[in-house]
Amino acid sequence: MANAPLMPKATAVWLVENTALTFDQIADFCKLHVLEVKGIADGEVAQGIKGLDPVNTGQLGREEIEKAEKNPNYRLKLQESKVRLPEPKRRRGPRYTPVSKRQDRPNAILWLLRNHAELKDAQIMRLVGTTKTTIEAIKERTHWNAQNLTPMDPVTLGLCSQIDLDIEVQRSSKDRPAGAQVEDSTTLLPAEITTGAGAHDEPYTSSRKPREEPIDLETVFAKLGGSRKSAAEEE
């Protein structure tokens, strides 16, 4: 939640109990709905939540509260934190998979093997946090639950993000040799045929004619038991 205080409801509880701010001002500062703030004031919402003082946590100044109390149209401004937390470094190694989703890993592996055969075992291990032994068992259909496995998208299962999957697929395409293309026996139609007028009226037939060999009449009559000359004399 952008520009919201820590523990918004607890902060709202404290502001309702200790200030004369309007519900709109508190709702705007805590990023809550105004009816939710009204429910806090009526004791219907946030029951049992202890109020959090935003002044002690350095999120709001006393002068800011007094200024807002004098002007109902004034909107409180969240103080910028003086503490800068370092960005968490991405840990290298196998991806951690929650226990509740580990049973879905074989289905995700099967999906990757069928839909992205170009991926290496190490890439599949990074995506779903599995082992090479499990991948080999699913490939060879020696997995203990091979009969019941169903291919399922690991992104849908929440085992990896779509960005991570796209990155691994792009890496595989870069590693693939440039000339590894399968030649097709069929040829594409010329552009003037497929895009011209009446392109779909009748099927295209190639204008190239098969090569015709010259006919030797002497050879033909010889095969029939005589020559061209003898046949003419008999007539």
C-alpha positions in Angstrom: 0.0 0.0 0.0 1.7 3.2 -1.2 2.3 6.0 1.3 0.4 4.3 4.1 1.5 4.1 7.7 2.6 1.0 9.4 -0.3 -1.0 10.8 -3.0 1.3 9.3 -5.9 0.1 11.5 -4.0 0.4 14.7 -2.9 3.9 13.7 -6.5 4.8 12.9 -7.6 3.5 16.3 -5.1 5.8 18.0 -6.0 8.8 15.9 -9.7 8.3 16.6 -9.1 8.0 20.4 -6.5 10.8 20.8 -7.2 13.5 18.2 -10.0 15.7 17.0 -9.3 14.8 13.3 -12.3 14.1 11.0 -13.1 10.7 9.8 -12.2 11.8 6.3 -8.7 13.0 7.4 -8.0 9.7 9.3 -9.3 7.6 6.4 -7.1 9.5 3.9 -4.0 9.2 6.0 -4.5 5.5 6.9 -5.7 4.6 3.4 -9.0 3.2 4.8 -12.6 3.7 3.8 -14.3 6.5 5.7 -17.1 4.1 6.8 -14.4 1.8 8.2 -13.0 4.7 10.3 -16.5 5.5 11.5 -16.9 1.8 12.5 -13.7 2.1 14.5 -15.2 5.1 16.3 -18.5 3.2 17.0 -16.6 0.2 18.3 -17.8 -2.1 15.5 -14.5 -2.4 13.6 -11.0 -3.3 14.9 -12.2 -4.6 18.2 -9.3 -5.7 20.4 -6.7 -3.8 18.3 -4.4 -1.7 20.4 -3.8 1.8 19.0 -0.4 2.6 17.6 1.0 6.1 18.1 2.3 7.4 14.8 4.2 10.2 16.6 6.3 7.8 18.6 7.0 5.7 15.4 8.2 8.8 13.6 5.4 8.7 11.0 3.5 11.8 12.0 4.5 15.0 13.8 2.6 16.8 16.5 2.5 20.0 14.5 1.0 18.1 11.6 -1.8 16.8 13.7 -2.5 20.3 15.2 -2.5 21.8 11.8 -5.0 19.3 10.5 -7.3 19.7 13.6 -7.6 23.4 12.8 -8.4 22.9 9.2 -10.8 20.0 8.3 -9.9 20.2 4.6 -6.2 19.7 5.4 -4.7 16.2 4.6 -2.1 14.7 6.8 1.3 14.0 5.2 3.3 10.9 6.2 6.8 11.7 7.3 9.6 10.1 5.3 11.4 7.4 7.2 14.9 8.2 8.2 15.9 4.6 8.2 16.8 3.1 4.8 16.5 -0.7 4.7 18.8 -2.4 2.2 17.1 -4.2 -0.7 17.0 -7.9 0.0 19.5 -9.8 -2.1 18.1 -12.6 -4.3 19.3 -15.9 -2.9 20.8 -18.3 -5.3 20.0 -21.9 -5.2 16.9 -24.1 -5.3 13.7 -22.2 -5.0 11.8 -22.8 -1.7 8.4 -24.3 -2.2 5.7 -24.1 0.5 4.7 -27.4 1.9 1.1 -26.9 0.7 2.3 -26.7 -2.9 4.9 -29.4 -3.0 2.4 -32.0 -4.0 1.8 -30.0 -7.2 5.5 -30.0 -8.3 5.4 -33.3 -10.3 2.4 -32.0 -12.3 4.3 -28.8 -13.0 7.4 -30.7 -14.0 5.3 -32.8 -16.5 3.8 -29.6 -17.9 7.3 -28.1 -18.4 8.6 -31.3 -20.1 5.7 -31.3 -22.5 5.4 -27.6 -23.3 9.0 -26.5 -23.0 11.2 -29.5 -24.0 14.1 -27.1 -24.6 14.5 -26.4 -20.9 17.4 -28.1 -19.2 17.0 -30.1 -16.0 18.8 -27.4 -14.0 16.4 -24.8 -15.3 13.3 -26.8 -14.2 15.0 -27.3 -10.8 15.3 -23.5 -10.4 11.7 -22.9 -11.5 9.9 -25.3 -9.3 12.5 -26.2 -6.6 12.8 -29.9 -7.4 15.6 -32.4 -7.8 17.2 -34.0 -10.8 16.1 -37.5 -9.5 12.4 -36.4 -9.6 12.7 -35.0 -13.1 14.3 -38.2 -14.4 11.6 -40.3 -12.7 8.9 -38.3 -14.4 10.7 -38.5 -17.8 11.0 -42.3 -17.6 7.6 -42.7 -16.0 9.1 -44.4 -13.0 7.7 -41.9 -10.6 5.6 -43.5 -7.8 2.5 -41.5 -8.9 3.2 -41.4 -12.6 -0.3 -42.8 -13.5 -2.1 -39.9 -11.8 0.0 -37.0 -12.9 -1.7 -34.2 -14.8 0.3 -31.5 -16.6 -0.4 -28.2 -14.8 1.1 -24.7 -15.5 3.6 -23.9 -12.7 2.7 -20.2 -12.9 -1.0 -21.0 -12.3 0.1 -23.2 -9.4 2.1 -20.4 -7.9 5.4 -22.3 -8.0 7.1 -19.6 -10.2 6.3 -16.3 -11.8 5.6 -15.8 -15.5 8.7 -13.6 -15.7 11.0 -16.3 -14.3 9.5 -18.8 -16.8 10.0 -16.4 -19.8 13.6 -15.8 -18.7 14.5 -19.5 -18.7 12.8 -20.1 -22.0 14.7 -17.2 -23.6 18.0 -18.6 -22.2 17.2 -22.0 -23.8 16.5 -20.3 -27.2 19.8 -18.5 -27.1 21.7 -21.8 -26.4 19.9 -23.5 -29.3 22.1 -23.7 -32.5 21.0 -21.2 -35.2 20.8 -23.8 -38.0 18.6 -26.2 -36.1 15.5 -25.9 -38.2 13.5 -28.7 -39.8 13.1 -28.4 -43.5 9.5 -28.8 -44.7 8.8 -30.6 -47.9 6.1 -28.0 -48.8 6.9 -24.6 -50.2 5.2 -21.3 -49.5 3.0 -19.8 -52.2 4.3 -16.6 -53.9 3.1 -13.4 -52.3 1.3 -12.2 -55.5 -0.8 -15.4 -55.4 -1.8 -15.3 -51.7 -2.4 -11.5 -51.5 -3.7 -10.8 -55.0 -7.3 -10.5 -56.1 -9.1 -13.7 -56.2 -6.5 -15.4 -54.1 -9.1 -17.7 -52.5 -11.3 -18.4 -55.5 -9.5 -21.5 -56.6 -6.5 -23.5 -55.4 -3.1 -22.5 -56.6 -1.4 -24.8 -59.0 2.2 -24.4 -59.9 3.0 -23.1 -63.4 6.1 -25.3 -63.7 5.4 -28.2 -66.0 7.1 -31.6 -65.7 9.9 -32.1 -68.1 8.8 -34.0 -71.3 11.1 -36.4 -73.1 11.0 -36.4 -77.0 9.1 -39.4 -78.4 11.1 -41.6 -80.8 8.6 -43.2 -83.1 11.0 -45.8 -84.5 11.5 -47.1 -80.9 7.7 -47.2 -80.3 7.0 -49.2 -83.5 9.9 -51.5 -82.8 8.4 -52.4 -79.4 5.1 -53.0 -81.1 6.7 -55.6 -83.4 7.6 -53.6 -86.5 8.9 -50.4 -87.7 7.2 -47.2 -88.8 8.3 -47.9 -92.4 7.1 -51.4 -92.6 3.7 -50.4 -91.2 3.3 -47.8 -93.9 4.3 -50.3 -96.7 1.7 -52.8 -95.5 -1.0 -50.1 -95.8 
